[in-house]
Amino acid sequence: MSPFDEAAAGIVARGDLGHLALLLWAFCASGLALFSLRELIAANRRFDEFVREFARFNARYEGGDS
């Protein structure tokens, strides 16, 4: 038996199914929050790269219209 199965069997034997459901919900919510944070960090990095490239473009071509 895996450790998870042993823990689940212990919780079920004591009649704490609500606690098991709450624990699973907490794990899923934490995983979703971690995934969202990782995606937000990646989006922020891509936006920063875009702004730097745009500033480089502006520095290269500014003041040439007159």
C-alpha positions in Angstrom: 0.0 0.0 0.0 1.3 3.5 -0.8 1.5 6.1 1.9 -1.4 8.0 0.3 -3.6 4.8 0.4 -2.7 4.2 4.1 -3.5 7.8 5.0 -6.8 7.7 3.1 -7.7 4.4 4.7 -7.0 5.8 8.1 -9.2 8.9 7.5 -12.0 6.8 6.0 -11.8 4.4 9.0 -12.3 7.2 11.4 -15.2 8.7 9.4 -13.5 11.9 8.4 -14.5 12.0 4.8 -15.1 15.7 5.0 -11.6 16.3 6.1 -10.3 14.2 3.3 -12.3 16.2 0.8 -11.1 19.5 2.3 -7.5 18.3 2.1 -7.9 17.3 -1.6 -9.5 20.7 -2.3 -6.7 22.5 -0.6 -4.1 20.6 -2.6 -5.9 21.3 -5.8 -6.3 25.0 -5.0 -2.7 25.3 -4.0 -1.6 23.7 -7.2 -3.8 26.0 -9.3 -2.4 29.0 -7.5 1.2 27.8 -8.1 0.4 27.2 -11.8 -1.2 30.7 -12.1 1.7 32.4 -10.4 4.2 30.6 -12.7 2.2 31.7 -15.8 2.0 35.2 -14.5 5.8 35.3 -14.0 6.3 34.0 -17.5 3.9 36.6 -19.0 5.7 39.4 -17.1 9.0 38.2 -18.5 7.7 38.2 -22.0 6.2 41.7 -21.6 9.5 43.0 -20.2 11.4 41.6 -23.2 8.9 43.4 -25.5 9.3 46.7 -23.7 13.1 46.5 -23.9 12.9 45.7 -27.6 10.5 48.5 -28.2 12.8 50.9 -26.3 15.8 49.7 -28.4 13.7 50.3 -31.6 12.8 53.8 -30.5 16.4 54.6 -29.6 17.5 53.5 -33.0 14.9 55.5 -35.1 14.1 58.6 -33.0 14.6 62.0 -34.5 14.9 61.0 -38.1 11.7 62.6 -39.5 12.8 66.2 -39.9 
